[in-house]
Amino acid sequence: MPRASERRSAASQRHADTVRFALFEGRPAGLTFPQLVRSGELTPSQTSAGLACLRDIISERGWPPPILTKKDGHRFCTEPAELQAYELGIVREELTEIRRFITAIVGPHAALQPKGRWIKHLNTQLGSVDSTLDIIAEYIDV
């Protein structure tokens, strides 16, 4: 079965084009989500689907990546320092989610089934993901 990013519907591709057009129109300033919905004349769910599809297709089309900041909202970004800060924020967010998953779900499961093959495998793999993300999250550009 193809990955979700490979199962793009024609509708989500149209929504991605609409969102891209709205973001290019709003440059260099960004657009908040409600502004993006209004300027694209889409529903909130269509706008979300368009943003998701846009994230899937930008690299194959050579477009700049869309980022979301509290200050500017959604916008395209080509500034390396801003992109690095955004990526670092996402990595730290994901690291927090992974750690919560490990402590709240995987840990209690391991306590209930300490010899389980699945839980040992899951614990090992998630430990690897945790340490990798931790290394990235602690990265300081020298």
C-alpha atoms as a printed R data frame, in Angstrom:
    type eleno elety resid chain resno       x       y      z
1   ATOM     1    CA   MET     A     1   0.000   0.000  0.000
2   ATOM     2    CA   PRO     A     2   1.418   3.420 -0.911
3   ATOM     3    CA   ARG     A     3   2.270   5.931  1.783
4   ATOM     4    CA   ALA     A     4  -0.197   8.707  2.534
5   ATOM     5    CA   SER     A     5   2.025  11.227  0.754
6   ATOM     6    CA   GLU     A     6   1.846   9.092 -2.392
7   ATOM     7    CA   ARG     A     7  -1.955   8.828 -2.290
8   ATOM     8    CA   ARG     A     8  -2.666  12.446 -3.127
9   ATOM     9    CA   SER     A     9  -6.124  13.067 -4.439
10  ATOM    10    CA   ALA     A    10  -6.759  15.513 -7.229
11  ATOM    11    CA   ALA     A    11  -8.802  17.608 -4.791
12  ATOM    12    CA   SER     A    12  -5.980  17.891 -2.244
13  ATOM    13    CA   GLN     A    13  -3.585  18.848 -5.043
14  ATOM    14    CA   ARG     A    14  -5.983  21.619 -6.118
15  ATOM    15    CA   HIS     A    15  -6.204  22.783 -2.508
16  ATOM    16    CA   ALA     A    16  -2.386  22.737 -2.287
17  ATOM    17    CA   ASP     A    17  -2.176  24.937 -5.379
18  ATOM    18    CA   THR     A    18  -4.721  27.331 -3.870
19  ATOM    19    CA   VAL     A    19  -2.821  27.486 -0.569
20  ATOM    20    CA   ARG     A    20   0.487  27.977 -2.404
21  ATOM    21    CA   PHE     A    21  -1.003  30.817 -4.444
22  ATOM    22    CA   ALA     A    22  -2.390  32.463 -1.290
23  ATOM    23    CA   LEU     A    23   0.983  32.164  0.464
24  ATOM    24    CA   PHE     A    24   2.818  33.633 -2.523
25  ATOM    25    CA   GLU     A    25   0.309  36.483 -2.625
26  ATOM    26    CA   GLY     A    26   0.884  37.147  1.069
27  ATOM    27    CA   ARG     A    27   4.686  37.282  0.793
28  ATOM    28    CA   PRO     A    28   6.858  38.375  2.483
29  ATOM    29    CA   ALA     A    29   4.414  38.500  5.393
30  ATOM    30    CA   GLY     A    30   2.747  35.299  6.454
31  ATOM    31    CA   LEU     A    31  -0.903  34.420  6.844
32  ATOM    32    CA   THR     A    32  -2.639  33.120  9.939
33  ATOM    33    CA   PHE     A    33  -4.759  30.023  9.398
34  ATOM    34    CA   PRO     A    34  -8.051  31.987  9.310
35  ATOM    35    CA   GLN     A    35  -6.507  34.431  6.810
36  ATOM    36    CA   LEU     A    36  -5.320  31.496  4.702
37  ATOM    37    CA   VAL     A    37  -8.822  29.986  4.758
38  ATOM    38    CA   ARG     A    38 -10.379  33.317  3.701
39  ATOM    39    CA   SER     A    39  -7.823  34.196  1.033
40  ATOM    40    CA   GLY     A    40  -7.996  30.739 -0.534
41  ATOM    41    CA   GLU     A    41 -11.793  30.637 -0.264
42  ATOM    42    CA   LEU     A    42 -11.533  27.100  1.112
43  ATOM    43    CA   THR     A    43 -13.018  25.436  4.164
44  ATOM    44    CA   PRO     A    44 -10.712  24.869  7.142
45  ATOM    45    CA   SER     A    45 -10.473  21.140  6.340
46  ATOM    46    CA   GLN     A    46  -9.694  21.878  2.685
47  ATOM    47    CA   THR     A    47  -7.007  24.327  3.784
48  ATOM    48    CA   SER     A    48  -5.492  21.728  6.132
49  ATOM    49    CA   ALA     A    49  -5.530  19.128  3.354
50  ATOM    50    CA   GLY     A    50  -3.931  21.659  1.020
51  ATOM    51    CA   LEU     A    51  -1.167  22.435  3.525
52  ATOM    52    CA   ALA     A    52  -0.505  18.720  4.060
53  ATOM    53    CA   CYS     A    53  -0.346  18.038  0.318
54  ATOM    54    CA   LEU     A    54   1.825  21.121 -0.171
55  ATOM    55    CA   ARG     A    55   4.330  19.769  2.366
56  ATOM    56    CA   ASP     A    56   4.388  16.487  0.422
57  ATOM    57    CA   ILE     A    57   5.056  18.037 -2.986
58  ATOM    58    CA   ILE     A    58   7.305  21.048 -2.355
59  ATOM    59    CA   SER     A    59  10.610  19.209 -2.662
60  ATOM    60    CA   GLU     A    60   9.646  17.493 -5.921
61  ATOM    61    CA   ARG     A    61   8.629  20.856 -7.362
62  ATOM    62    CA   GLY     A    62  11.591  22.866 -6.042
63  ATOM    63    CA   TRP     A    63   9.469  25.288 -4.004
64  ATOM    64    CA   PRO     A    64  10.647  26.856 -0.742
65  ATOM    65    CA   PRO     A    65   9.376  25.164  2.433
66  ATOM    66    CA   PRO     A    66   6.316  26.539  4.218
67  ATOM    67    CA   ILE     A    67   6.837  27.270  7.903
68  ATOM    68    CA   LEU     A    68   4.503  28.344 10.693
69  ATOM    69    CA   THR     A    69   5.554  30.873 13.316
70  ATOM    70    CA   LYS     A    70   3.537  32.600 16.010
71  ATOM    71    CA   LYS     A    71   4.719  35.984 14.805
72  ATOM    72    CA   ASP     A    72   4.130  35.634 11.053
73  ATOM    73    CA   GLY     A    73   1.787  32.676 10.626
74  ATOM    74    CA   HIS     A    74   2.157  30.416  7.576
75  ATOM    75    CA   ARG     A    75   4.683  31.544  4.993
76  ATOM    76    CA   PHE     A    76   7.380  30.351  2.645
77  ATOM    77    CA   CYS     A    77  10.905  30.686  3.978
78  ATOM    78    CA   THR     A    78  14.310  30.647  2.293
79  ATOM    79    CA   GLU     A    79  16.409  32.085  5.130
80  ATOM    80    CA   PRO     A    80  18.748  29.322  6.457
81  ATOM    81    CA   ALA     A    81  18.827  30.621 10.048
82  ATOM    82    CA   GLU     A    82  15.026  30.802 10.237
83  ATOM    83    CA   LEU     A    83  14.683  27.346  8.710
84  ATOM    84    CA   GLN     A    84  17.168  25.901 11.200
85  ATOM    85    CA   ALA     A    85  15.333  27.500 14.133
86  ATOM    86    CA   TYR     A    86  12.004  26.160 12.822
87  ATOM    87    CA   GLU     A    87  13.420  22.659 12.286
88  ATOM    88    CA   LEU     A    88  14.973  22.668 15.751
89  ATOM    89    CA   GLY     A    89  11.624  23.649 17.262
90  ATOM    90    CA   ILE     A    90   9.875  20.791 15.441
91  ATOM    91    CA   VAL     A    91  12.538  18.290 16.553
92  ATOM    92    CA   ARG     A    92  12.174  19.412 20.183
93  ATOM    93    CA   GLU     A    93   8.389  19.107 19.924
94  ATOM    94    CA   GLU     A    94   8.660  15.580 18.507
95  ATOM    95    CA   LEU     A    95  11.212  14.625 21.156
96  ATOM    96    CA   THR     A    96   8.769  15.666 23.874
97  ATOM    97    CA   GLU     A    97   5.995  13.605 22.230
98  ATOM    98    CA   ILE     A    98   8.228  10.533 21.910
99  ATOM    99    CA   ARG     A    99   9.353  10.799 25.525
100 ATOM   100    CA   ARG     A   100   5.766  11.121 26.743
101 ATOM   101    CA   PHE     A   101   4.806   8.091 24.649
102 ATOM   102    CA   ILE     A   102   7.690   6.089 26.128
103 ATOM   103    CA   THR     A   103   6.900   7.008 29.734
104 ATOM   104    CA   ALA     A   104   3.094   6.906 29.541
105 ATOM   105    CA   ILE     A   105   2.452   3.963 27.214
106 ATOM   106    CA   VAL     A   106   5.544   1.886 26.498
107 ATOM   107    CA   GLY     A   107   6.913   1.906 30.076
108 ATOM   108    CA   PRO     A   108   3.722   0.577 31.693
109 ATOM   109    CA   HIS     A   109   3.342  -1.969 28.865
110 ATOM   110    CA   ALA     A   110   6.924  -3.170 29.502
111 ATOM   111    CA   ALA     A   111   6.120  -3.525 33.209
112 ATOM   112    CA   LEU     A   112   3.088  -5.670 32.383
113 ATOM   113    CA   GLN     A   113   4.894  -7.808 29.837
114 ATOM   114    CA   PRO     A   114   8.649  -7.634 30.586
115 ATOM   115    CA   LYS     A   115   9.630 -10.620 28.430
116 ATOM   116    CA   GLY     A   116   7.500  -9.697 25.409
117 ATOM   117    CA   ARG     A   117   9.374  -9.698 22.117
118 ATOM   118    CA   TRP     A   118   7.379  -6.775 20.736
119 ATOM   119    CA   ILE     A   119   7.885  -4.528 23.742
120 ATOM   120    CA   LYS     A   120  11.627  -5.226 23.801
121 ATOM   121    CA   HIS     A   121  11.879  -4.336 20.115
122 ATOM   122    CA   LEU     A   122   9.736  -1.209 20.561
123 ATOM   123    CA   ASN     A   123  11.749  -0.077 23.567
124 ATOM   124    CA   THR     A   124  15.036  -0.535 21.704
125 ATOM   125    CA   GLN     A   125  13.881   1.329 18.611
126 ATOM   126    CA   LEU     A   126  12.256   4.167 20.527
127 ATOM   127    CA   GLY     A   127  15.383   4.506 22.669
128 ATOM   128    CA   SER     A   128  17.354   4.964 19.461
129 ATOM   129    CA   VAL     A   129  14.904   7.568 18.158
130 ATOM   130    CA   ASP     A   130  14.990   9.353 21.516
131 ATOM   131    CA   SER     A   131  18.786   9.558 21.587
132 ATOM   132    CA   THR     A   132  18.999  10.680 17.949
133 ATOM   133    CA   LEU     A   133  16.423  13.442 18.426
134 ATOM   134    CA   ASP     A   134  18.131  14.465 21.664
135 ATOM   135    CA   ILE     A   135  21.433  14.913 19.821
136 ATOM   136    CA   ILE     A   136  19.703  17.065 17.200
137 ATOM   137    CA   ALA     A   137  17.773  19.060 19.822
138 ATOM   138    CA   GLU     A   138  20.982  19.914 21.673
139 ATOM   139    CA   TYR     A   139  22.754  21.021 18.505
140 ATOM   140    CA   ILE     A   140  24.307  24.456 18.738
141 ATOM   141    CA   ASP     A   141  25.567  26.089 15.572
142 ATOM   142    CA   VAL     A   142  29.153  27.041 16.290
